[in-house]
Structures are given as structure tokens and as C-alpha cells.
Amino acid sequence: MRALVEPTDEPEITHERPWSTVLRVPVDGGVVWFKECNAVQRFEPRLSAALAERAPDLVAAVLGHDEERAWILFEDAGLPIAVSGNPPEAWLEVLPRYAELQRAETVHVDDHVQHGVPDLRLPALPGRYDDMLSRELPLDPDELERLRRFEPAFAELCDELAAHRVPPSIQHDDLHMANVYDDAGRLRILDWGDSSVAHPFFSLVVPFRFLEEQNGLDPNDPWFDRLRAAYLEPWGVGLDSALRLAERVGRFAHVFAWIRQRDFLDAPARGEFDTWFPLVLRRAVEAAQPRVSRLRSSAS
């Protein structure tokens, strides 16, 4: 840290979690931020540095990183859009820019996986579903049974989504109001430690969840279609059905990512983690619906 900047006061720990620790570092004219990642997120410094180099207008500038120690030092990016109430207008701006980053990153996916970014590409997901069912999940018995019955249909959905031939890319998977920052009108994305290489359209699962839960938007609110259209614009036309399908499959991919995170926790930390894990699981249970409407449509 001191090799790159000259602190004007002692650094202060602002976040201390089982997966990472963040320090606020006062410097002349402002602050910078130091992050130490634990094993589950040790790929983040290298990934963040690569993304910041290739998309400097969207990703917070990295002052330096140490891949071996999993350290990263980055510039201040302003305030999270949470302080403004998570306005949908901010997502209308940031989602198409994020989609452009994803389109550019499709050529780097193998490199990302080779350097530790979790691989949640479509062919791997049915196996992850089977692994999910083998675990003790904090759900009611009827919810668990619903997931078991849905397993064959989930594999079919993955195949159907793969048929749209959208290439895998980096998928932030924690894209919410506390990780999008506003620096004097310039929106940037931080905290790539939950990322995976996956279907890029899974990215809407988290921001849409927070717009529902934190902003109180109904799932049928017109804002969601506006945001879908904004996100899809850089990808081209004819992908609406793929996006809707990806939103459904993506809820399960999000669960698989949470399971990976959970596996790294000790018993006390896992107890706190499991206060939130059922919320993510139940959104997947909601998506485990029989495909009756599609069958009726085909019959008609």
C-alpha cells in the first residue's frame, strides 16, 4: 500500500467479512481503498485489474494488485447508488455499459477460468443442481421436494438456453445498489469477488431482486421491461426469449454461487450466512414451475 500511495493517517477497517477485508486509506486530497481477499475470492484482484484496464469508464481504477497475496488497491469511486435509494434510472444507464463490457470479455473467459474465476457455464449447471440436492438446505420439506421434481426440467432449460448461442462471459453476480457507485455522475461497478464465467444474461437476477425487495417494485412493473431492453440493446435483436429464460435459470446459478461461498465458511459464519441464504433459495423455488403454459401453447 505504502509503495503506491502516501497515507495521511492510519488506514481504517470498514468491512471485515469471512471472504474479504476492506480498509479505507486517507491520502492527500481524498481516500483510496485496500482490499484483502480470502481463499474463496482470491481471483478478484487479478480480475478487477484486468477489467479496469479494458473498461476504465465502468470499473474503478486499480492502483495496484498482488495476485499471490490477493491484495488490491483502487481509487475511490464516489458513493453507492444505495444512498440515492437505488433509482431504476441508474440501472437504465449502467446496464447497457455493463453489457458492452460483457461482450468484450467473451474472448477472455478461458483465461478467467484458468486464473480461478468460478466456472458456471451452462454445461456444468445440471451437475451443480444435483450437488445442490445432495446438501442440507434451509428449506421446508415441500420446497425441497419441488426442487427434486424440477431437476429434469432444469436440464432441459439449460439446453434450451444454450440453443440461443449467446457466448459465456464474466458475470458479476452481486450487481446491486451497494456495488454500483456514482462519482459526480459517473457510474462505475465495484466488488467483482462473486463473479463467475457464466451465461451473461444471468446478470439481471440480482439487480431485479433488489428492485423488488428494496424498492418495492412489482415484478410486472414497466421498469423491468425498460431495463431488459436497455441491457439487450448492445447484444442485438431477437434475444428477448433468451433473456427471460436466462433470468429463470440464473436464479439457480445464483444459488450455486452461494453454495460455493457457504462451503468456505466455518460454523459460526455459516449460521449468519444462512439468515439470508433461504431468501435466495426461495427465489429459485419460485422459478421451479411446471412448464404447463408452454405445453398448452404448443398444443393450441
Residue pairs with C-beta under 8 A, 6 or more apart in sequence:
1 7
1 11
1 25
1 34
1 73
3 64
4 63
4 64
4 73
5 25
5 27
5 32
5 63
5 73
6 27
6 28
7 25
7 26
7 27
8 26
8 27
8 28
9 26
11 23
11 24
11 25
11 26
11 34
12 23
12 24
13 21
13 22
13 23
14 22
14 23
14 24
15 21
15 22
16 22
18 38
18 264
18 265
18 266
18 269
19 37
19 38
19 40
19 41
19 193
19 261
19 264
20 35
20 36
20 37
20 38
20 41
20 44
20 193
21 35
21 36
22 33
22 34
22 35
23 33
23 34
23 35
24 31
24 33
25 31
25 32
25 33
25 34
25 73
30 76
31 76
32 63
32 73
32 74
32 75
32 76
33 73
33 74
33 75
33 76
34 71
34 72
34 73
35 44
35 45
35 71
35 72
35 73
35 74
36 69
36 70
36 71
37 43
37 44
37 45
37 70
37 71
37 72
37 193
38 70
38 264
39 264
40 193
40 260
40 261
40 264
41 70
41 193
41 194
42 70
42 116
43 112
43 115
43 116
43 117
43 195
44 70
44 72
44 192
44 193
44 195
45 65
45 66
45 67
45 70
45 71
45 72
46 65
46 67
46 115
46 116
47 112
47 115
47 117
47 170
47 192
47 195
48 59
48 60
48 62
48 65
48 72
48 74
48 192
49 62
49 65
49 72
50 108
51 58
51 59
51 101
51 105
51 170
51 192
52 59
52 60
52 61
52 62
52 74
53 62
54 101
54 104
54 105
55 100
55 101
55 104
57 97
57 186
57 188
58 94
58 97
58 98
58 101
58 187
58 188
58 189
59 101
59 188
59 189
59 190
59 192
60 74
60 75
60 77
60 181
60 188
60 189
60 190
61 74
61 75
62 72
62 73
62 74
62 75
63 73
63 74
63 75
64 72
64 73
65 71
65 72
65 73
66 72
67 115
74 190
76 183
77 181
77 183
77 188
77 190
78 181
78 182
78 183
78 184
78 186
78 188
79 181
79 182
79 183
80 177
80 178
80 179
80 180
80 181
80 182
81 87
81 90
81 177
81 180
81 181
81 182
81 187
82 177
82 178
84 90
84 182
85 215
86 176
86 177
86 210
86 211
86 214
86 215
88 211
88 215
88 217
88 223
88 226
88 227
90 180
90 182
90 187
91 180
91 207
91 211
91 227
91 230
92 226
92 227
92 230
93 187
94 180
94 187
94 189
95 204
95 207
95 227
95 230
95 231
96 230
96 231
96 233
96 234
97 187
98 172
98 175
98 189
98 203
98 231
99 200
99 231
99 232
99 233
99 234
99 235
100 234
101 170
102 169
102 170
102 171
102 200
102 203
103 169
103 200
103 234
103 235
105 112
105 169
105 170
106 167
106 168
106 169
106 200
108 170
109 121
109 167
109 168
109 169
109 170
109 197
112 170
112 197
113 119
113 197
117 170
117 195
117 196
117 197
118 195
118 196
118 197
118 257
118 260
119 196
119 197
120 128
120 171
120 196
120 197
120 198
120 202
120 253
120 256
120 257
121 168
121 197
121 198
121 199
122 158
122 161
122 162
122 168
122 198
122 199
122 249
123 158
123 162
125 154
125 158
125 249
125 252
125 253
125 256
126 151
126 154
126 155
126 158
128 252
128 253
128 256
128 259
129 151
129 154
129 155
129 252
129 256
130 151
131 256
131 259
132 147
132 252
132 255
132 256
132 259
133 144
133 147
133 148
133 151
135 259
137 144
137 281
138 274
138 277
138 278
138 281
139 147
139 278
139 281
139 282
139 285
143 281
143 282
143 285
146 285
146 288
147 284
147 285
147 288
149 288
150 288
153 288
153 290
153 291
154 249
154 252
154 288
157 245
157 248
157 249
158 249
160 245
161 199
161 242
161 245
161 246
161 249
164 239
164 241
164 242
164 245
166 199
166 200
166 201
166 235
166 239
166 242
166 246
167 200
168 197
168 198
168 199
168 200
169 197
169 198
169 200
170 192
170 195
170 196
170 197
170 200
171 195
171 196
171 197
171 198
171 199
171 200
171 202
171 203
172 179
172 189
172 192
172 194
172 195
172 203
172 206
173 194
173 195
173 196
173 198
173 202
173 203
173 205
173 206
173 253
173 254
173 257
174 191
174 193
174 194
174 195
174 206
175 189
175 203
175 206
175 207
176 206
176 207
176 209
176 210
177 210
177 214
178 191
179 189
179 190
179 191
180 187
180 188
180 189
180 190
181 187
181 188
181 189
181 190
194 257
194 261
196 253
196 257
198 250
198 253
199 246
199 249
199 250
199 253
201 239
201 242
201 243
201 246
201 247
201 250
202 246
202 247
202 249
202 250
202 253
202 254
203 231
203 250
204 227
204 228
204 231
204 243
204 246
204 247
204 250
205 247
205 250
205 251
205 253
205 254
206 254
207 227
208 224
208 227
208 247
209 283
211 217
211 223
211 224
212 218
212 219
217 223
217 224
228 240
228 243
231 243
232 239
232 240
232 243
248 287
249 287
251 283
251 284
251 286
251 287
252 284
252 287
254 280
254 283
254 284
255 280
255 281
255 284
258 277
258 280
261 273
262 270
262 273
262 274
262 277
265 273
